[in-house]
Amino acid sequence: MKHRYRRFGLGVVMALIVLVLFSSCTSFSNLVRSQVEGIPSWVYNPVVSSNRTAFVGKGNTQLIFNAKLMAYEDILKQVSDFIGEPVQDLYYRELTTTDAIEDFGLNIVNEYSKSDSRSPSQYYLLATADTAKLESKRTSVYNAVLQRDEDIAALIRKADSAYRANNDIEAIMLYFDAALIASEGPVTNKKYELDALLAKSITFINALKFSLSKSDPLQATATVQLRRRSRLLSPKVLNAPVVAEFDALNSLGARYADSLLFNTASEGFIQFVPYNYGLVGNGSIRFSVDFSSAMLTLAERIPQETLEPLQQALDKHGIDFSYSLVSGFASKKIIGDIREYEYTGTLRNTKEALSALLELYDSRGVTISPVSLIQEEEGDLYDEVALKAPGTNLVVRGKAGVVDESQIGDQSVVVVTGSIQLWDMSKRLLLSDTLEVEAVAFAPLAEDAKKKAFRRFGQISSSLLLSSFF
């Protein structure tokens, strides 16, 4: 019986010896390694109290001073990894000048350098920090990471729901919102990272497909459908903001870029009509989803190079519609006259306003023949037209006069007002009236200013009649 207890006691002792040897194996190997390399044991096995955390910074380069700076940077990197956010820029100066970082209760407590002519200089720094302060900082950072994860996950769930309901653009916008959150800092899930979220939105954008139906190039009208590319079905994309971009002419005949906004609503398509009657006669209309505001928001917080693939996808997803406008009056016989008067009421022998009108309508495929018309009363006008231009269908008639002349410095300033009307001869009916139009112009010479003002009047008033022709 005594032998049994003796054997049992011996086994327990041996087990304890093995356990102690095993637990101290790593420490022992580090001790041997430091002795072999001729460096302090704390380099591989720093010993600190339970409320402190150790960081060993290592630097290795030709100059001893630079090696020490590298050791400082190594400590800052380790602290950054510990708390989960970069601290180098914020604390580098404080650490290298004071050997401490107050916010973390961190101090350099030991250092060692090793240098000889045959190998690079080595520098080691031992820093200890207040564990509670580090963990407090890490907790706030980690909480921010978790909050980003939670917010992004919620947006993705909403995006998936929108996608199932064929609200593809809403889904894309939600992924944009998630990308903005991801740009604020680290996340724990790969699919929550900025690049992954932008890549997902690009997938949705690449699946968008525009098509045209019931298009009329002669009237620049079309039904524009937006669908999602799919292997089995091509569902309509609902509630999508669609922008139509085109060139137009302003009231003075200058070309400019214009756009109109539409929405596919619950139908999945839009009916395009050129509400801007200044639309150039021959051109192309670009239809695409309007992501302009969203892209501006993204560009404020995300680097341009990161957004480049997204921008490329957006540039490719639209469709172009070429047109060549033809007026319903193009085959009609049309005559026109605009009389110009001096400030005194004297009729001028110039036709600046009429020339501007003829040029504009000729560029739109409508021919208007100039005919001098002197009758003021409506009934007399019909008789005069029947006599001077038999078979005429439409008459453009107007008058304008100088209402003000002044001199400002070396410039003559002239103001012209007037109106133009469009008449249907067969129906003896007034189709359109510009009402009073005012034009102002200036030039060194009074006569040049008058010509410019009358021409500008012709440009403005003739553009106001376009809606009656197209």
C-alpha positions as CSV (number, residue, x, y, z in Angstrom):
1,M,0.0,0.0,0.0
2,K,2.9,2.4,0.8
3,H,4.5,1.5,-2.5
4,R,1.4,2.5,-4.3
5,Y,1.2,5.9,-2.7
6,R,4.9,6.4,-3.3
7,R,4.5,5.6,-7.0
8,F,1.5,7.9,-7.2
9,G,3.4,10.8,-5.6
10,L,6.4,10.3,-7.9
11,G,4.1,10.5,-10.9
12,V,2.6,13.8,-9.8
13,V,6.0,15.3,-9.2
14,M,7.2,14.2,-12.7
15,A,4.1,15.6,-14.3
16,L,4.6,19.0,-12.6
17,I,8.2,19.0,-13.7
18,V,7.2,18.4,-17.3
19,L,4.5,21.1,-17.1
20,V,6.9,23.6,-15.8
21,L,9.5,22.8,-18.4
22,F,6.9,22.9,-21.2
23,S,5.5,26.3,-20.1
24,S,9.0,27.8,-19.9
25,C,10.2,26.4,-23.1
26,T,9.4,29.5,-25.2
27,S,11.0,31.8,-22.6
28,F,14.1,29.6,-22.4
29,S,14.5,29.5,-26.2
30,N,14.2,33.3,-26.3
31,L,16.8,33.7,-23.6
32,V,19.2,31.4,-25.5
33,R,18.5,33.3,-28.7
34,S,19.2,36.7,-27.1
35,Q,22.4,35.4,-25.6
36,V,23.6,33.9,-28.9
37,E,22.8,37.2,-30.8
38,G,24.4,39.3,-28.0
39,I,21.3,41.4,-27.3
40,P,19.2,42.0,-24.1
41,S,16.6,39.3,-23.2
42,W,13.8,41.9,-23.2
43,V,14.1,42.2,-27.0
44,Y,12.4,38.8,-27.3
45,N,10.9,38.4,-23.9
46,P,9.9,41.7,-22.3
47,V,8.7,41.3,-18.7
48,V,6.1,43.9,-17.5
49,S,3.5,44.1,-14.8
50,S,-0.1,42.9,-15.5
51,N,-1.4,46.4,-16.1
52,R,1.2,47.3,-18.7
53,T,1.7,46.2,-22.3
54,A,5.1,46.0,-23.9
55,F,6.2,47.0,-27.4
56,V,9.7,46.4,-28.7
57,G,10.7,48.6,-31.6
58,K,13.5,47.4,-33.9
59,G,15.5,49.4,-36.4
60,N,18.2,48.2,-38.8
61,T,20.1,50.5,-41.1
62,Q,23.6,51.9,-41.8
63,L,23.4,55.0,-39.6
64,I,22.7,54.5,-35.9
65,F,20.5,57.6,-35.7
66,N,18.3,56.4,-38.5
67,A,18.1,52.9,-36.9
68,K,16.7,54.6,-33.8
69,L,14.1,56.5,-35.8
70,M,13.1,53.2,-37.4
71,A,12.7,51.7,-33.9
72,Y,10.3,54.5,-32.9
73,E,8.3,53.9,-36.1
74,D,8.1,50.2,-35.4
75,I,6.6,50.9,-31.9
76,L,4.1,53.3,-33.4
77,K,3.1,50.6,-36.0
78,Q,2.6,48.1,-33.2
79,V,0.4,50.5,-31.2
80,S,-1.6,51.2,-34.4
81,D,-2.2,47.5,-34.9
82,F,-3.2,47.1,-31.3
83,I,-5.8,49.8,-31.2
84,G,-7.0,49.4,-34.8
85,E,-6.2,52.8,-36.3
86,P,-3.0,54.6,-37.5
87,V,-1.4,56.8,-34.9
88,Q,1.9,57.6,-36.6
89,D,1.1,61.0,-37.8
90,L,-0.5,62.0,-34.6
91,Y,2.2,60.8,-32.1
92,Y,5.5,60.6,-34.0
93,R,6.8,64.0,-32.9
94,E,5.7,63.4,-29.3
95,L,7.4,60.0,-29.0
96,T,10.6,60.9,-30.7
97,T,11.1,64.1,-28.7
98,T,9.9,63.0,-25.2
99,D,10.2,59.2,-25.4
100,A,6.6,59.0,-24.3
101,I,3.0,59.3,-25.4
102,E,0.8,60.7,-22.7
103,D,-2.6,59.5,-24.1
104,F,-1.5,55.9,-23.8
105,G,0.6,56.2,-20.7
106,L,3.5,55.0,-22.8
107,N,7.2,55.4,-21.9
108,I,10.5,54.2,-23.4
109,V,12.0,52.2,-20.5
110,N,15.0,50.6,-22.1
111,E,17.1,50.8,-25.2
112,Y,20.0,49.0,-26.8
113,S,22.1,49.6,-29.8
114,K,24.6,47.5,-31.6
115,S,27.0,48.8,-34.3
116,D,30.1,47.7,-36.1
117,S,31.8,48.5,-39.4
118,R,31.0,45.1,-40.9
119,S,27.2,45.2,-40.7
120,P,24.2,47.6,-40.4
121,S,23.5,49.3,-37.1
122,Q,20.8,47.9,-34.9
123,Y,18.7,49.7,-32.4
124,Y,16.1,48.3,-30.0
125,L,13.6,50.3,-27.9
126,L,11.4,48.8,-25.1
127,A,8.2,50.7,-24.5
128,T,5.5,50.0,-21.9
129,A,2.0,51.4,-22.0
130,D,-1.0,51.6,-19.8
131,T,-3.1,48.6,-20.9
132,A,-6.4,50.2,-19.7
133,K,-5.7,53.3,-21.8
134,L,-4.8,51.2,-24.8
135,E,-7.9,49.0,-24.5
136,S,-10.1,52.1,-23.9
137,K,-8.8,53.5,-27.2
138,R,-9.1,50.2,-28.9
139,T,-12.7,49.8,-27.7
140,S,-13.8,53.1,-29.2
141,V,-12.1,52.3,-32.5
142,Y,-13.6,48.8,-32.5
143,N,-17.0,50.1,-31.7
144,A,-16.7,52.4,-34.7
145,V,-15.8,49.4,-36.8
146,L,-18.8,47.4,-35.5
147,Q,-21.0,50.4,-36.2
148,R,-19.8,50.7,-39.7
149,D,-20.4,46.9,-40.2
150,E,-23.9,47.3,-38.8
151,D,-24.8,50.3,-40.9
152,I,-23.4,48.8,-44.1
153,A,-25.2,45.5,-43.5
154,A,-28.5,47.3,-43.1
155,L,-28.0,49.2,-46.3
156,I,-27.1,46.0,-48.2
157,R,-30.3,44.4,-46.9
158,K,-32.3,47.4,-48.1
159,A,-30.5,47.3,-51.5
160,D,-31.3,43.6,-51.9
161,S,-34.9,44.3,-51.1
162,A,-35.0,47.1,-53.6
163,Y,-33.4,45.0,-56.3
164,R,-36.0,42.2,-55.8
165,A,-38.7,44.9,-56.3
166,N,-37.0,46.0,-59.6
167,N,-35.9,49.3,-58.1
168,D,-32.4,48.8,-59.4
169,I,-31.4,52.4,-59.2
170,E,-32.4,52.6,-55.5
171,A,-30.3,49.5,-54.9
172,I,-27.3,51.2,-56.6
173,M,-27.8,54.4,-54.6
174,L,-27.9,52.3,-51.3
175,Y,-24.6,50.7,-52.3
176,F,-23.2,54.2,-52.9
177,D,-24.3,55.1,-49.4
178,A,-22.6,52.0,-48.0
179,A,-19.4,52.9,-49.9
180,L,-19.4,56.3,-48.3
181,I,-19.5,54.6,-44.9
182,A,-16.8,52.1,-45.8
183,S,-14.6,55.1,-46.8
184,E,-14.6,56.3,-43.2
185,G,-12.4,53.5,-41.8
186,P,-11.8,49.8,-41.4
187,V,-14.5,47.1,-41.5
188,T,-14.3,43.5,-40.4
189,N,-16.0,41.9,-43.5
190,K,-14.4,41.8,-46.9
191,K,-17.7,42.4,-48.6
192,Y,-18.1,45.6,-46.6
193,E,-14.9,47.1,-47.9
194,L,-15.0,50.1,-50.3
195,D,-13.8,48.3,-53.4
196,A,-16.2,45.4,-52.9
197,L,-19.2,47.7,-52.5
198,L,-18.3,49.8,-55.6
199,A,-17.7,46.6,-57.6
200,K,-21.2,45.4,-56.6
201,S,-22.8,48.7,-57.8
202,I,-20.8,48.4,-61.1
203,T,-22.4,44.9,-61.5
204,F,-25.8,46.4,-61.2
205,I,-25.0,49.3,-63.6
206,N,-23.6,46.9,-66.2
207,A,-26.9,45.0,-66.1
208,L,-28.9,48.1,-67.1
209,K,-30.1,48.1,-70.7
210,F,-31.8,50.9,-72.6
211,S,-33.8,50.3,-75.7
212,L,-35.9,52.5,-78.0
213,S,-39.4,51.8,-79.5
214,K,-41.9,53.9,-81.3
215,S,-39.1,56.3,-82.2
216,D,-39.7,59.0,-84.8
217,P,-36.4,60.7,-85.9
218,L,-38.3,63.3,-87.9
219,Q,-40.0,64.5,-84.7
220,A,-37.3,63.6,-82.2
221,T,-39.8,61.5,-80.1
222,A,-39.3,58.1,-78.7
223,T,-40.4,55.6,-76.1
224,V,-37.3,54.8,-74.0
225,Q,-37.3,51.5,-72.1
226,L,-35.0,50.6,-69.2
227,R,-34.6,46.9,-68.4
228,R,-32.2,44.7,-66.4
229,R,-30.2,42.2,-68.4
230,S,-30.9,38.7,-67.2
231,R,-30.5,35.1,-68.4
232,L,-34.2,34.3,-68.0
233,L,-36.2,37.5,-67.8
234,S,-35.5,41.1,-68.4
235,P,-37.5,42.9,-65.8
236,K,-38.4,46.6,-66.2
237,V,-36.4,48.9,-64.0
238,L,-38.8,51.0,-62.0
239,N,-38.5,54.5,-60.6
240,A,-35.3,55.3,-62.5
241,P,-34.3,58.9,-63.0
242,V,-33.4,59.2,-66.7
243,V,-31.7,62.2,-68.1
244,A,-31.9,63.2,-71.8
245,E,-28.9,65.3,-73.0
246,F,-28.8,67.2,-76.3
247,D,-27.7,70.4,-78.0
248,A,-30.0,73.3,-78.3
249,L,-30.0,76.9,-79.6
250,N,-30.7,79.8,-77.3
251,S,-32.8,82.8,-78.3
252,L,-29.8,84.4,-80.1
253,G,-29.0,81.2,-82.0
254,A,-26.0,80.2,-80.0
255,R,-25.5,76.5,-79.4
256,Y,-25.5,75.1,-75.8
257,A,-25.8,71.8,-74.0
258,D,-29.2,71.2,-72.4
259,S,-30.9,68.3,-70.7
260,L,-34.4,67.1,-69.6
261,L,-35.2,64.9,-66.6
262,F,-37.7,62.0,-66.7
263,N,-38.6,59.0,-64.5
264,T,-39.6,55.5,-65.5
265,A,-42.0,55.4,-62.4
266,S,-44.1,52.3,-62.3
267,E,-44.1,51.8,-66.1
268,G,-40.4,51.1,-66.6
269,F,-40.2,53.5,-69.6
270,I,-40.4,57.2,-70.5
271,Q,-42.0,58.9,-73.4
272,F,-39.5,61.5,-74.7
273,V,-40.8,64.6,-76.3
274,P,-38.5,67.6,-77.1
275,Y,-40.1,70.1,-74.8
276,N,-37.2,72.5,-75.6
277,Y,-38.1,73.8,-79.0
278,G,-34.6,75.2,-79.4
279,L,-33.4,71.6,-80.0
280,V,-31.0,71.7,-82.9
281,G,-32.4,70.5,-86.2
282,N,-30.1,67.6,-86.7
283,G,-28.4,65.8,-83.8
284,S,-28.3,63.1,-81.2
285,I,-30.0,62.7,-77.8
286,R,-28.2,60.7,-75.1
287,F,-30.4,58.8,-72.6
288,S,-28.8,57.6,-69.4
289,V,-29.7,57.2,-65.7
290,D,-29.0,60.4,-63.8
291,F,-26.2,59.6,-61.3
292,S,-24.7,63.1,-61.4
293,S,-25.6,64.2,-57.8
294,A,-24.5,60.8,-56.4
295,M,-21.2,60.9,-58.2
296,L,-20.5,64.4,-56.9
297,T,-21.1,63.2,-53.3
298,L,-18.8,60.2,-53.8
299,A,-16.1,62.3,-55.4
300,E,-16.0,64.5,-52.3
301,R,-14.9,61.6,-50.1
302,I,-13.4,58.9,-52.3
303,P,-10.2,59.3,-54.4
304,Q,-10.8,59.7,-58.1
305,E,-8.7,56.7,-59.0
306,T,-10.9,54.5,-56.9
307,L,-14.0,55.8,-58.6
308,E,-12.5,55.5,-62.1
309,P,-14.0,52.0,-62.8
310,L,-17.4,53.2,-61.7
311,Q,-17.2,56.3,-63.9
312,Q,-16.3,54.1,-66.9
313,A,-19.3,51.9,-66.2
314,L,-21.6,54.9,-66.1
315,D,-20.2,56.3,-69.4
316,K,-21.1,53.0,-71.2
317,H,-24.6,52.3,-69.9
318,G,-26.7,54.9,-71.9
319,I,-28.1,54.9,-75.4
320,D,-28.0,57.4,-78.3
321,F,-31.0,58.4,-80.5
322,S,-30.2,60.2,-83.7
323,Y,-32.8,62.5,-85.2
324,S,-33.4,65.0,-88.0
325,L,-36.3,67.3,-87.3
326,V,-38.9,67.9,-90.1
327,S,-41.6,70.5,-89.5
328,G,-45.2,69.7,-90.4
329,F,-45.1,72.9,-92.3
330,A,-42.0,72.0,-94.3
331,S,-44.1,71.4,-97.5
332,K,-46.2,74.5,-97.0
333,K,-45.8,77.7,-98.9
334,I,-44.8,80.3,-96.4
335,I,-44.0,84.0,-96.8
336,G,-42.7,86.5,-94.3
337,D,-42.0,90.2,-93.7
338,I,-40.8,92.2,-90.7
339,R,-40.9,96.0,-91.1
340,E,-38.4,98.1,-89.2
341,Y,-39.0,101.6,-88.0
342,E,-36.9,104.5,-86.7
343,Y,-37.6,106.2,-83.3
344,T,-39.4,108.9,-85.3
345,G,-41.7,106.4,-86.9
346,T,-40.1,106.5,-90.3
347,L,-39.9,103.1,-92.1
348,R,-36.3,101.9,-92.5
349,N,-35.2,100.2,-95.7
350,T,-33.3,97.5,-93.7
351,K,-34.4,93.8,-93.2
352,E,-32.1,92.7,-90.3
353,A,-34.9,91.1,-88.3
354,L,-36.3,89.2,-91.3
355,S,-32.8,88.0,-92.3
356,A,-32.3,86.5,-88.8
357,L,-35.7,84.8,-89.1
358,L,-35.1,83.3,-92.5
359,E,-31.7,82.0,-91.4
360,L,-33.1,80.2,-88.4
361,Y,-35.9,78.5,-90.2
362,D,-33.8,77.6,-93.2
363,S,-31.4,75.8,-90.8
364,R,-34.5,73.8,-89.5
365,G,-35.6,72.8,-93.0
366,V,-38.4,75.4,-93.3
367,T,-38.4,77.7,-96.3
368,I,-39.9,81.2,-95.8
369,S,-40.0,83.5,-98.8
370,P,-39.6,87.2,-98.2
371,V,-42.5,89.3,-99.5
372,S,-43.1,93.0,-98.7
373,L,-46.4,93.4,-96.9
374,I,-47.8,96.9,-96.1
375,Q,-51.3,96.2,-95.0
376,E,-52.0,96.6,-91.3
377,E,-55.6,95.4,-91.0
378,E,-56.2,91.6,-90.9
379,G,-58.8,91.6,-93.7
380,D,-56.6,93.7,-96.0
381,L,-53.6,91.4,-95.2
382,Y,-55.4,88.4,-96.6
383,D,-56.2,90.2,-99.8
384,E,-52.7,91.5,-100.2
385,V,-51.2,88.0,-99.7
386,A,-53.6,86.5,-102.2
387,L,-52.6,89.2,-104.7
388,K,-48.8,89.1,-104.2
389,A,-48.3,85.4,-103.4
390,P,-51.2,83.2,-104.5
391,G,-51.4,79.8,-102.9
392,T,-49.7,80.9,-99.7
393,N,-50.5,78.7,-96.7
394,L,-48.8,80.6,-93.9
395,V,-47.7,84.2,-93.3
396,V,-45.1,85.4,-90.8
397,R,-45.6,89.1,-90.3
398,G,-44.2,91.5,-87.8
399,K,-42.9,95.0,-87.1
400,A,-40.3,96.5,-84.7
401,G,-39.1,99.9,-83.9
402,V,-36.4,101.9,-82.1
403,V,-37.8,103.0,-78.7
404,D,-34.7,104.4,-77.1
405,E,-31.3,105.7,-78.2
406,S,-28.5,106.8,-75.8
407,Q,-24.8,107.3,-75.7
408,I,-22.7,105.7,-72.9
409,G,-19.1,106.6,-73.2
410,D,-18.0,105.8,-76.7
411,Q,-20.9,103.3,-77.3
412,S,-24.3,104.0,-78.8
413,V,-27.0,102.0,-77.1
414,V,-30.3,101.1,-78.9
415,V,-33.4,99.5,-77.7
416,V,-35.8,97.9,-80.1
417,T,-39.3,96.4,-79.4
418,G,-41.9,94.7,-81.5
419,S,-43.8,91.5,-82.2
420,I,-44.3,88.8,-84.8
421,Q,-47.4,86.9,-85.7
422,L,-48.1,83.6,-87.6
423,W,-51.2,83.5,-89.7
424,D,-53.0,80.6,-91.4
425,M,-54.3,81.9,-94.7
426,S,-56.7,79.1,-95.5
427,K,-58.4,79.3,-92.1
428,R,-57.9,83.1,-91.9
429,L,-56.7,82.4,-88.3
430,L,-54.0,83.8,-86.1
431,L,-51.9,80.8,-85.0
432,S,-49.3,82.4,-82.8
433,D,-48.2,85.8,-81.5
434,T,-44.9,86.5,-79.7
435,L,-46.4,89.6,-78.0
436,E,-43.9,92.3,-77.2
437,V,-40.2,91.4,-77.5
438,E,-37.4,93.8,-76.5
439,A,-33.8,93.7,-77.8
440,V,-30.8,95.8,-76.8
441,A,-27.5,96.3,-78.6
442,F,-24.6,98.7,-78.6
443,A,-21.8,99.7,-80.9
444,P,-19.5,102.6,-81.5
445,L,-21.7,103.8,-84.4
446,A,-25.5,104.4,-83.9
447,E,-26.4,102.8,-87.2
448,D,-24.4,99.6,-86.4
449,A,-26.1,99.5,-83.0
450,K,-29.5,99.7,-84.6
451,K,-28.8,96.9,-87.1
452,K,-27.5,94.7,-84.2
453,A,-30.6,95.4,-82.2
454,F,-33.0,94.6,-85.0
455,R,-31.2,91.4,-85.8
456,R,-31.3,90.4,-82.2
457,F,-35.0,91.1,-82.1
458,G,-35.4,88.8,-85.2
459,Q,-33.4,86.0,-83.5
460,I,-35.4,86.2,-80.2
461,S,-38.9,86.6,-81.8
462,S,-38.4,83.9,-84.4
463,S,-37.2,81.4,-81.8
464,L,-40.4,82.1,-79.9
465,L,-42.4,80.9,-82.9
466,L,-40.6,77.6,-83.2
467,S,-43.2,75.8,-81.0
468,S,-45.8,76.4,-83.7
469,F,-43.6,74.8,-86.4
470,F,-42.3,71.8,-84.6
